Amino acid sequence: MATAGRREKGTGGITRMKDGRYRAYLTITPDPSDGTRRRVSAVGRTRTQALERARAKARDMEAGRIGPKDMPTVGEWLDQWVTDAIEPRRAPNTTRSYRTRIRIDIRPLIGETRLDMVRPSHIRRIENRILAGDPDDGLGPRSPKTADVTLSILRTAYDDAMAEGIVTHNPVRMADRIETEEDELPMLSPVEAAKLIRMEPDRKWRLMWRLLFVTGMRLGETLAISRDEIIERDGVTCLNVEWQLKEFEKDVVIPPGYRARHLEGRLWLTRPKTRRGRRLIPLPHDLAMELKAYTMTVDVPDDMPVLQSKRCRPFSRDAVRNAWIRALDGAGLPHVRIHSARHTNATILAMNGVPDLVRKSLIGHSDIATTDAVYTHVDTKALAGAIDGVERLIES
């Protein structure tokens, strides 16, 4: 009889997952071929169901009923993993990104390799192919960031395969990483940003460029601004960032619990990707007045995006990027990504000596320490002062 506070003998361990289900772990006899430790796990709606399934899997493995012929290939496991573990729980564009990275960078090299036969050398080949390119497949060299994302996907897939008891080790974690330096993102200086805004002839684009440079908002957040998000706090006009505009495939699968509102076609409003993405951004007086005046010219419901095309529809990202390139050309400025406006903003905040907590609160990064994020309130006036400093430098 099990005593209080101790696990029942043979259970190994049982944890509750984020979706409410339980995962049971069991350690079984070492692999007879090489003596390595073996562990199995299984998931169930209840603790008892998870434990029963894990014990059944352990019996099959001990009896030799799960062997090499049952081992999936890397491609087979990744297909199942994305469908079962990623698609129901992650943003649709994240799922699409995972499938793209798997198709382009993982399958060509190890897709047909048995999951338990992948070695660190395979992982290094994937990384080398991304960084150096592969002319045979028409691929040029890509960034260390692409390599990091690709290997992170494969690493997580192997972690889940270990938790399921399918494999006993993770070759991605065993591989040495190539030391590289990420290329610095080209961006406009404050003077160049001011020139871009000043030389923009179209009112709505000029407003959008000001918002991007002064607030540091992501493009999707800017495109989602509605009248409901323009609020007054402590006598300061603020943007209460609640939504972002996203483009999904027509046959998109929206995961349960994923907050999304369909607008039209491929356009959706979704919550920012992290809790800290939902934040308060004070607006300088002149920018607040310009935004409020513009909203009065647009006939849309208060909870709908106010930045609209000539056909009274929310802007697609392609339309904004095309306008951005035209604006750069018109101002005689180098071609930089529109996302670089966020980097210009962050650089100005740092140049002005804005404290880390204030800067991260404005930018909406997810790496604020838990104590700061949960227990520290950033005063609206402090936020407003930081934003005013950005506008003064850009508008000077």
C-alpha positions as CSV (number, residue, x, y, z in Angstrom):
1,M,0.0,0.0,0.0
2,A,1.4,3.4,-1.1
3,T,2.0,5.9,1.7
4,A,0.7,9.4,1.6
5,G,3.0,11.8,-0.3
6,R,4.8,9.1,-2.2
7,R,4.2,7.8,-5.8
8,E,2.8,4.4,-6.3
9,K,5.6,1.9,-7.1
10,G,6.2,1.6,-10.8
11,T,4.6,4.9,-11.8
12,G,8.0,6.6,-12.5
13,G,6.4,10.1,-12.7
14,I,3.2,11.7,-13.8
15,T,2.9,15.4,-14.8
16,R,-0.1,17.5,-15.8
17,M,0.3,19.2,-19.2
18,K,-0.9,22.7,-20.2
19,D,-3.9,21.3,-22.0
20,G,-5.1,19.5,-18.9
21,R,-4.0,16.0,-19.9
22,Y,-1.5,13.9,-18.0
23,R,1.8,12.4,-19.1
24,A,3.2,9.3,-17.3
25,Y,6.8,8.3,-17.5
26,L,8.3,4.8,-16.8
27,T,12.0,3.7,-16.8
28,I,12.5,0.2,-18.1
29,T,15.4,-2.2,-18.5
30,P,18.4,-0.9,-20.4
31,D,18.7,-1.4,-24.2
32,P,20.2,-4.9,-24.5
33,S,22.2,-3.9,-27.5
34,D,24.3,-1.1,-25.9
35,G,23.1,-0.8,-22.3
36,T,21.7,2.7,-22.7
37,R,18.9,3.8,-20.4
38,R,15.4,3.5,-21.8
39,R,12.2,5.4,-20.8
40,V,8.7,5.4,-22.1
41,S,5.9,7.8,-21.7
42,A,2.2,8.1,-22.6
43,V,-0.5,10.7,-22.5
44,G,-4.1,10.3,-21.1
45,R,-7.1,12.3,-20.1
46,T,-6.6,11.1,-16.5
47,R,-3.6,10.0,-14.4
48,T,-4.8,6.4,-14.5
49,Q,-5.3,6.3,-18.3
50,A,-1.8,7.8,-18.8
51,L,-0.2,5.3,-16.5
52,E,-2.0,2.3,-18.1
53,R,-0.9,3.4,-21.5
54,A,2.7,3.9,-20.4
55,R,2.7,0.4,-18.8
56,A,1.3,-1.1,-22.0
57,K,4.0,0.6,-24.1
58,A,6.7,-0.6,-21.6
59,R,5.4,-4.2,-21.9
60,D,5.6,-4.0,-25.7
61,M,9.1,-2.7,-25.6
62,E,10.3,-5.2,-23.0
63,A,8.9,-8.0,-25.1
64,G,10.6,-6.7,-28.2
65,R,7.4,-5.8,-29.9
66,I,8.6,-2.3,-30.6
67,G,11.8,-2.5,-32.6
68,P,13.7,-1.0,-35.5
69,K,10.9,-1.9,-38.0
70,D,8.5,0.2,-36.0
71,M,10.9,3.2,-35.7
72,P,9.6,6.2,-37.8
73,T,11.8,8.1,-40.1
74,V,12.6,11.7,-39.3
75,G,10.1,12.9,-42.0
76,E,7.3,10.6,-40.7
77,W,7.8,11.8,-37.1
78,L,8.0,15.5,-38.0
79,D,4.8,15.2,-40.0
80,Q,3.0,13.5,-37.1
81,W,4.5,15.9,-34.5
82,V,3.5,19.1,-36.4
83,T,0.0,17.8,-36.9
84,D,-0.5,16.6,-33.3
85,A,1.6,18.9,-31.2
86,I,2.1,22.2,-33.1
87,E,-0.9,22.9,-35.3
88,P,-3.5,22.6,-32.4
89,R,-1.5,24.8,-30.0
90,R,0.5,27.4,-32.0
91,A,-0.4,30.3,-34.2
92,P,-1.2,29.3,-37.8
93,N,1.7,31.2,-39.3
94,T,4.0,29.4,-36.8
95,T,2.7,26.0,-38.0
96,R,3.3,27.1,-41.6
97,S,6.8,28.3,-40.8
98,Y,7.6,25.0,-39.1
99,R,6.4,23.0,-42.2
100,T,8.5,25.3,-44.5
101,R,11.7,24.9,-42.5
102,I,11.1,21.1,-42.4
103,R,10.5,20.9,-46.1
104,I,13.4,23.1,-47.2
105,D,16.1,22.3,-44.7
106,I,15.5,19.0,-42.9
107,R,13.8,16.6,-45.2
108,P,16.3,16.9,-48.1
109,L,19.2,15.7,-45.8
110,I,17.6,13.4,-43.2
111,G,13.9,13.0,-44.0
112,E,14.3,9.3,-44.9
113,T,16.7,8.5,-42.0
114,R,15.4,6.5,-39.1
115,L,14.7,8.7,-36.1
116,D,17.1,6.8,-33.9
117,M,19.9,6.7,-36.4
118,V,20.5,10.5,-36.6
119,R,23.8,11.6,-35.3
120,P,25.4,15.0,-34.4
121,S,27.2,14.8,-37.8
122,H,23.7,15.0,-39.5
123,I,22.9,18.1,-37.5
124,R,26.1,19.8,-38.5
125,R,25.3,19.0,-42.2
126,I,22.0,20.7,-41.8
127,E,23.6,23.8,-40.3
128,N,26.4,23.9,-42.9
129,R,23.9,23.6,-45.7
130,I,21.9,26.6,-44.4
131,L,24.9,28.8,-43.8
132,A,26.8,27.9,-47.0
133,G,23.9,27.3,-49.3
134,D,23.2,24.4,-51.7
135,P,23.5,25.3,-55.4
136,D,22.1,22.0,-56.4
137,D,18.8,22.9,-54.8
138,G,19.0,26.5,-55.8
139,L,19.6,27.7,-52.2
140,G,22.0,30.5,-51.4
141,P,23.6,31.1,-48.0
142,R,21.2,32.1,-45.3
143,S,21.5,33.7,-41.9
144,P,22.5,32.1,-38.6
145,K,19.0,33.1,-37.4
146,T,17.5,30.7,-40.0
147,A,19.9,28.0,-38.8
148,D,18.9,28.6,-35.2
149,V,15.2,28.5,-36.0
150,T,15.5,25.3,-38.0
151,L,17.6,23.4,-35.4
152,S,15.3,24.7,-32.6
153,I,12.3,23.0,-34.4
154,L,14.2,19.8,-34.8
155,R,15.5,19.9,-31.2
156,T,12.0,20.3,-29.8
157,A,10.6,17.5,-32.0
158,Y,13.3,15.2,-30.7
159,D,12.6,16.2,-27.1
160,D,9.0,15.2,-27.6
161,A,10.1,11.9,-29.2
162,M,12.1,11.2,-26.1
163,A,9.2,12.0,-23.9
164,E,7.1,9.5,-25.9
165,G,9.8,6.9,-25.4
166,I,10.4,6.6,-29.1
167,V,14.1,7.5,-28.9
168,T,16.6,7.7,-26.0
169,H,18.7,10.7,-26.9
170,N,18.5,14.0,-28.7
171,P,21.3,14.4,-31.4
172,V,20.5,18.1,-31.8
173,R,21.6,18.8,-28.2
174,M,24.7,16.7,-28.7
175,A,26.0,18.6,-31.8
176,D,28.5,21.4,-31.5
177,R,27.3,24.7,-32.8
178,I,29.2,26.8,-35.3
179,E,30.2,30.1,-33.9
180,T,28.8,32.9,-36.1
181,E,28.0,36.5,-35.8
182,E,24.5,37.7,-36.8
183,D,24.5,40.3,-39.5
184,E,23.5,43.7,-38.2
185,L,20.1,44.8,-39.5
186,P,20.4,47.9,-41.6
187,M,18.2,50.7,-40.4
188,L,17.5,54.4,-40.9
189,S,19.1,57.0,-38.6
190,P,16.9,59.5,-36.8
191,V,17.7,62.1,-39.5
192,E,16.8,59.7,-42.3
193,A,13.6,58.7,-40.6
194,A,12.7,62.4,-40.3
195,K,13.4,62.8,-44.0
196,L,11.2,59.8,-44.9
197,I,8.3,61.2,-43.0
198,R,8.7,64.8,-44.2
199,M,8.9,63.8,-47.9
200,E,5.9,61.5,-47.8
201,P,3.1,63.2,-49.7
202,D,0.3,60.8,-48.7
203,R,-1.4,61.6,-45.4
204,K,-2.1,58.1,-44.3
205,W,1.4,56.8,-45.2
206,R,3.0,59.8,-43.4
207,L,0.9,58.9,-40.3
208,M,1.9,55.3,-40.5
209,W,5.6,56.1,-40.8
210,R,5.4,58.4,-37.8
211,L,3.6,55.7,-35.7
212,L,6.2,53.1,-36.6
213,F,9.2,55.2,-35.8
214,V,7.9,57.0,-32.8
215,T,6.1,54.2,-31.0
216,G,8.3,51.2,-32.1
217,M,5.1,49.2,-32.7
218,R,5.3,46.1,-35.0
219,L,3.7,46.6,-38.4
220,G,0.8,44.2,-37.6
221,E,0.0,46.1,-34.4
222,T,0.0,49.4,-36.3
223,L,-2.3,48.1,-39.0
224,A,-4.7,46.9,-36.3
225,I,-5.1,50.3,-34.5
226,S,-8.8,51.0,-33.9
227,R,-10.7,53.8,-32.1
228,D,-11.2,51.5,-29.2
229,E,-7.4,51.3,-28.7
230,I,-7.0,55.1,-28.4
231,I,-7.6,55.9,-24.8
232,E,-6.7,58.5,-22.2
233,R,-4.6,57.5,-19.2
234,D,-3.4,60.0,-16.6
235,G,-4.2,62.9,-18.9
236,V,-2.1,61.4,-21.8
237,T,-3.5,60.0,-25.0
238,C,-2.3,56.4,-25.3
239,L,-2.5,53.4,-27.6
240,N,-3.7,50.3,-25.7
241,V,-2.2,47.7,-28.0
242,E,-4.6,44.7,-28.0
243,W,-4.6,43.3,-31.5
244,Q,-2.4,42.8,-34.5
245,L,-3.3,42.2,-38.2
246,K,-2.2,38.9,-39.6
247,E,-2.5,37.2,-42.9
248,F,-3.3,33.5,-43.0
249,E,-3.8,30.9,-45.7
250,K,-7.4,30.6,-46.9
251,D,-7.8,27.1,-45.4
252,V,-6.2,28.1,-42.1
253,V,-6.9,26.0,-39.0
254,I,-7.4,28.2,-36.0
255,P,-6.3,26.3,-32.8
256,P,-8.7,26.1,-29.9
257,G,-8.2,29.0,-27.5
258,Y,-6.4,31.1,-30.1
259,R,-7.9,34.6,-30.0
260,A,-8.6,35.6,-33.6
261,R,-11.3,37.7,-35.4
262,H,-11.7,37.2,-39.2
263,L,-11.9,40.5,-41.2
264,E,-12.0,39.4,-44.8
265,G,-10.1,37.1,-47.2
266,R,-6.8,36.2,-45.6
267,L,-6.9,39.0,-43.0
268,W,-7.4,38.3,-39.3
269,L,-7.0,40.2,-36.1
270,T,-5.2,38.2,-33.4
271,R,-3.8,38.9,-30.0
272,P,0.0,39.8,-29.8
273,K,2.2,36.8,-29.7
274,T,3.1,37.3,-26.0
275,R,1.3,38.7,-23.0
276,R,3.8,41.5,-22.8
277,G,2.9,42.4,-26.4
278,R,-0.4,43.8,-25.0
279,R,0.8,47.1,-23.6
280,L,0.2,50.8,-23.2
281,I,2.1,53.3,-25.5
282,P,1.7,57.0,-24.8
283,L,1.5,59.3,-27.8
284,P,3.2,62.7,-28.2
285,H,0.5,65.4,-28.4
286,D,1.0,66.3,-32.1
287,L,0.9,62.6,-33.1
288,A,-2.1,61.9,-31.0
289,M,-4.0,64.9,-32.6
290,E,-3.0,63.7,-36.1
291,L,-4.2,60.1,-35.4
292,K,-7.5,61.3,-33.9
293,A,-8.1,63.6,-36.8
294,Y,-7.5,60.8,-39.2
295,T,-9.8,58.5,-37.5
296,M,-12.6,61.0,-38.0
297,T,-12.3,60.6,-41.8
298,V,-12.7,56.8,-41.7
299,D,-16.2,55.3,-41.5
300,V,-15.6,52.0,-39.7
301,P,-16.9,50.5,-36.4
302,D,-14.9,51.5,-33.4
303,D,-13.3,48.0,-33.0
304,M,-12.1,47.8,-36.6
305,P,-8.7,49.0,-38.0
306,V,-8.8,52.7,-39.0
307,L,-5.8,52.6,-41.4
308,Q,-7.7,51.7,-44.6
309,S,-7.0,51.5,-48.3
310,K,-8.7,53.6,-50.9
311,R,-11.3,50.8,-51.2
312,C,-12.0,51.1,-47.5
313,R,-10.3,47.8,-46.6
314,P,-7.6,47.0,-44.1
315,F,-4.1,47.2,-45.7
316,S,-2.3,44.0,-46.6
317,R,1.3,43.7,-45.7
318,D,2.3,43.7,-49.3
319,A,0.5,47.0,-49.9
320,V,2.4,48.6,-47.0
321,R,5.8,47.2,-48.1
322,N,5.2,48.6,-51.6
323,A,4.4,52.0,-50.2
324,W,7.5,51.8,-47.9
325,I,9.8,51.1,-50.9
326,R,8.2,54.0,-52.8
327,A,8.7,56.3,-49.8
328,L,12.4,55.3,-49.5
329,D,12.9,55.9,-53.2
330,G,11.1,59.2,-53.1
331,A,13.4,60.4,-50.2
332,G,16.5,59.0,-51.8
333,L,17.1,56.6,-48.9
334,P,18.6,53.1,-48.9
335,H,16.3,50.2,-49.1
336,V,15.8,48.8,-45.5
337,R,13.2,46.5,-44.1
338,I,10.1,48.2,-42.7
339,H,10.7,46.2,-39.5
340,S,13.9,48.2,-39.1
341,A,11.8,51.2,-38.0
342,R,11.3,49.3,-34.7
343,H,15.1,49.0,-34.4
344,T,15.5,52.7,-35.0
345,N,13.0,53.4,-32.2
346,A,14.8,51.0,-29.8
347,T,18.2,52.6,-30.7
348,I,16.9,56.1,-29.9
349,L,15.5,54.9,-26.6
350,A,18.9,53.5,-25.6
351,M,20.7,56.6,-26.8
352,N,18.4,58.7,-24.6
353,G,19.3,56.6,-21.6
354,V,15.7,55.3,-21.1
355,P,15.8,52.6,-18.3
356,D,15.5,49.0,-19.4
357,L,12.1,48.4,-17.8
358,V,10.6,51.5,-19.5
359,R,12.1,50.5,-22.8
360,K,11.0,46.9,-22.7
361,S,7.5,48.0,-21.6
362,L,7.2,50.3,-24.7
363,I,8.7,47.8,-27.2
364,G,6.7,44.8,-25.8
365,H,9.6,42.4,-25.6
366,S,9.0,39.1,-23.8
367,D,12.3,38.9,-21.9
368,I,11.5,41.2,-19.0
369,A,12.3,39.4,-15.7
370,T,9.2,37.9,-14.1
371,T,9.5,40.1,-11.1
372,D,9.5,43.3,-13.2
373,A,6.7,42.1,-15.4
374,V,4.4,41.0,-12.7
375,Y,5.1,43.3,-9.8
376,T,6.5,46.6,-11.2
377,H,4.2,49.2,-12.6
378,V,5.7,51.6,-15.1
379,D,4.2,55.1,-14.6
380,T,2.5,56.5,-17.7
381,K,4.4,59.7,-17.3
382,A,7.7,57.8,-17.5
383,L,6.5,56.1,-20.7
384,A,5.3,59.4,-22.2
385,G,8.7,61.0,-21.4
386,A,10.5,58.3,-23.3
387,I,8.3,58.5,-26.3
388,D,8.5,62.3,-26.4
389,G,12.3,61.9,-26.5
390,V,12.0,59.7,-29.6
391,E,9.7,62.2,-31.4
392,R,12.0,65.2,-30.6
393,L,15.0,63.4,-32.1
394,I,13.1,62.3,-35.2
395,E,11.2,65.5,-35.8
396,S,14.2,67.8,-35.1
